[in-house]
Amino acid sequence: MMSRTHIAAATIGAAVIALATAATPLAAQKTGIGFGASIGANVPNGEFADGAKTGLVANGFVGIGTGRFGLRGELFWSRSDLENAFIRRVGNQVLPSDGIGEVTGDVNLVGASANLVLPLTQSMVRPYLIGGVGVYQRRVSQNVGGTIDEFQSLEDKQTDVGYNGGIGLSVGGVGPSFFIEARYHSVATTPSRTKFVPVVVGFSF
């Protein structure tokens, strides 16, 4: 069975081939104000991966390009279904490691971030670095059947600061551009940070 890492790598490889095939001889680097959107898979990491499945993620953004670098303001949404218990402590009660019933529920993430985009070349096919900071809200809805009452119909909502950083590949110029992007996000939730890697494909104009 392929791991989450192998699935993400295969997705990146397939999207890179598709972008290269779709390339057209447009100008090198955009300047001015632009808009864009993307969609893809959100791959949980760390303790987040212990409870959540790979989920759906979507972004929308507005950006300003100078030719040498860009600034991007972004809105983010993701949803992942639970495959194991995510909330394991309620007050003094700790969920046992085995003997529990079926776990159902989901984790929704929404956020807004400000990011710096640094193109590594000025060609039609442009690899770039991207990173920034933002505010994220994590909402967990969980139900564990066949266990003590405290772990049935649970909800948890936290709003915290987080950071992100990663790489992308953009194809295009003065017209619409297409891109693939992978970024590591880490959000200061408690008792542990929420970490995940969205792998997305999108467009900008």
C-alpha positions as CSV (number, residue, x, y, z in Angstrom):
1,M,0.0,0.0,0.0
2,M,1.3,3.4,-0.9
3,S,2.1,5.8,2.0
4,R,0.8,9.4,2.1
5,T,4.3,10.6,1.1
6,H,4.4,8.4,-2.0
7,I,0.9,9.5,-3.0
8,A,1.9,13.2,-2.7
9,A,5.1,12.6,-4.7
10,A,3.1,10.8,-7.5
11,T,0.6,13.7,-7.6
12,I,3.4,16.3,-7.9
13,G,5.1,14.3,-10.7
14,A,1.9,13.9,-12.7
15,A,1.0,17.6,-12.4
16,V,4.5,18.7,-13.4
17,I,4.3,16.6,-16.6
18,A,0.8,18.1,-17.4
19,L,2.0,21.6,-16.9
20,A,5.1,21.1,-19.1
21,T,2.9,19.7,-21.8
22,A,0.5,22.7,-21.6
23,A,3.3,25.3,-21.8
24,T,3.0,28.1,-24.4
25,P,5.5,30.8,-25.4
26,L,4.3,33.6,-23.2
27,A,6.3,36.4,-21.4
28,A,8.5,35.5,-18.4
29,Q,7.3,37.2,-15.2
30,K,4.0,39.0,-14.4
31,T,3.9,42.3,-12.8
32,G,0.9,44.1,-11.2
33,I,-2.2,42.7,-9.5
34,G,-3.3,39.2,-10.2
35,F,-5.8,36.6,-8.9
36,G,-5.8,32.9,-8.6
37,A,-7.2,29.7,-7.1
38,S,-6.2,26.1,-6.5
39,I,-7.5,22.8,-5.4
40,G,-5.8,19.5,-4.3
41,A,-5.1,17.1,-1.5
42,N,-4.3,18.0,2.1
43,V,-1.8,15.4,3.6
44,P,-1.8,15.4,7.4
45,N,1.5,15.2,9.2
46,G,2.7,14.4,12.8
47,E,-0.1,13.8,15.4
48,F,-2.6,15.2,13.0
49,A,-1.9,12.2,10.7
50,D,-2.7,9.8,13.6
51,G,-6.3,10.8,13.5
52,A,-7.2,12.4,10.2
53,K,-7.2,11.0,6.6
54,T,-5.9,12.9,3.6
55,G,-8.5,15.5,2.7
56,L,-9.6,18.1,0.2
57,V,-8.1,21.6,0.2
58,A,-9.0,24.8,-1.8
59,N,-7.3,28.2,-1.9
60,G,-8.1,31.6,-3.4
61,F,-5.7,34.5,-3.5
62,V,-4.9,38.0,-4.7
63,G,-1.3,38.8,-5.5
64,I,1.0,41.7,-6.4
65,G,4.0,41.0,-8.6
66,T,7.1,43.2,-9.1
67,G,8.9,41.0,-11.6
68,R,11.5,40.0,-9.0
69,F,9.2,38.9,-6.2
70,G,5.5,38.7,-5.4
71,L,3.2,39.2,-2.4
72,R,0.1,37.0,-2.0
73,G,-2.9,37.3,0.3
74,E,-4.6,34.0,0.6
75,L,-7.8,32.4,1.9
76,F,-7.6,28.7,2.8
77,W,-10.1,25.9,3.5
78,S,-9.6,22.1,4.1
79,R,-11.7,19.2,5.3
80,S,-10.4,15.8,6.4
81,D,-12.4,12.9,7.7
82,L,-11.3,11.1,10.9
83,E,-10.0,7.5,10.8
84,N,-9.0,7.4,14.5
85,A,-9.8,9.3,17.6
86,F,-8.4,12.9,17.4
87,I,-9.5,14.1,20.8
88,R,-8.3,11.6,23.4
89,R,-8.6,13.6,26.7
90,V,-11.6,15.3,28.2
91,G,-11.0,16.8,31.6
92,N,-9.5,13.9,33.7
93,Q,-10.9,11.2,31.4
94,V,-8.4,9.7,28.9
95,L,-9.6,7.6,26.0
96,P,-8.3,4.0,26.2
97,S,-6.0,2.9,23.4
98,D,-8.1,-0.1,22.5
99,G,-11.6,-1.5,23.0
100,I,-13.4,1.6,21.7
101,G,-16.2,1.8,19.1
102,E,-16.2,3.2,15.6
103,V,-14.8,6.7,15.2
104,T,-16.6,9.2,13.0
105,G,-16.2,12.9,12.4
106,D,-14.1,15.4,10.5
107,V,-11.5,18.2,10.9
108,N,-12.2,21.5,9.1
109,L,-9.4,24.1,8.7
110,V,-9.9,27.7,7.5
111,G,-7.4,30.4,7.4
112,A,-6.0,33.6,6.0
113,S,-2.3,34.2,5.3
114,A,0.2,36.7,3.9
115,N,3.0,35.2,1.8
116,L,6.1,36.1,-0.1
117,V,6.7,34.5,-3.5
118,L,10.3,34.3,-4.8
119,P,10.7,33.1,-8.5
120,L,13.9,31.2,-9.0
121,T,14.1,32.0,-12.7
122,Q,12.6,34.5,-15.1
123,S,11.7,32.0,-17.8
124,M,8.3,30.8,-19.0
125,V,8.6,27.7,-16.7
126,R,9.3,29.2,-13.3
127,P,10.1,27.3,-10.1
128,Y,9.5,29.4,-7.0
129,L,9.7,29.5,-3.3
130,I,6.7,30.6,-1.2
131,G,6.2,31.1,2.6
132,G,4.4,33.3,5.1
133,V,2.3,33.6,8.3
134,G,-1.4,33.6,9.0
135,V,-4.3,32.9,11.3
136,Y,-6.0,29.5,11.2
137,Q,-9.1,28.1,12.8
138,R,-9.3,24.3,13.4
139,R,-12.7,22.8,14.1
140,V,-13.0,19.2,15.1
141,S,-16.2,17.2,15.2
142,Q,-15.8,13.7,16.7
143,N,-17.9,10.8,18.0
144,V,-16.6,7.6,19.5
145,G,-19.2,4.9,19.7
146,G,-19.4,2.3,22.4
147,T,-17.3,4.2,25.0
148,I,-17.8,6.5,27.9
149,D,-20.2,9.5,27.5
150,E,-17.5,12.2,27.6
151,F,-16.2,11.0,24.2
152,Q,-19.4,11.0,22.3
153,S,-20.5,14.0,20.2
154,L,-17.3,16.0,20.9
155,E,-16.5,19.4,19.3
156,D,-13.3,21.4,19.6
157,K,-12.5,24.8,18.0
158,Q,-9.2,26.6,18.2
159,T,-7.9,29.7,16.4
160,D,-4.1,30.1,16.3
161,V,-1.2,31.6,14.4
162,G,0.7,29.4,12.0
163,Y,3.4,29.6,9.3
164,N,3.9,27.9,6.0
165,G,6.7,27.4,3.5
166,G,7.2,25.4,0.3
167,I,7.9,25.2,-3.4
168,G,5.9,25.6,-6.6
169,L,6.2,25.5,-10.4
170,S,4.4,28.0,-12.6
171,V,4.0,27.8,-16.4
172,G,2.8,30.9,-18.3
173,G,3.4,34.6,-18.7
174,V,1.2,37.6,-19.5
175,G,-1.9,35.5,-19.9
176,P,-3.2,32.9,-17.5
177,S,-0.6,30.8,-15.7
178,F,-0.9,27.3,-14.3
179,F,0.9,26.0,-11.3
180,I,1.6,23.1,-8.9
181,E,2.5,23.8,-5.3
182,A,3.4,22.0,-2.1
183,R,3.7,23.7,1.2
184,Y,4.3,22.6,4.8
185,H,1.9,24.3,7.3
186,S,2.3,24.3,11.1
187,V,-0.3,25.8,13.4
188,A,0.2,26.5,17.1
189,T,-2.8,24.5,18.4
190,T,-2.8,22.7,21.7
191,P,-1.9,20.2,23.1
192,S,0.1,19.7,19.9
193,R,0.7,21.7,16.7
194,T,-1.5,20.9,13.7
195,K,0.8,20.1,10.7
196,F,-0.1,19.3,7.1
197,V,1.1,19.6,3.5
198,P,-1.4,20.7,0.9
199,V,-0.4,19.6,-2.7
200,V,-2.4,21.6,-5.1
201,V,-2.8,22.5,-8.8
202,G,-4.3,25.9,-9.8
203,F,-4.2,28.9,-12.1
204,S,-3.6,32.6,-11.9
205,F,-4.3,35.6,-14.2
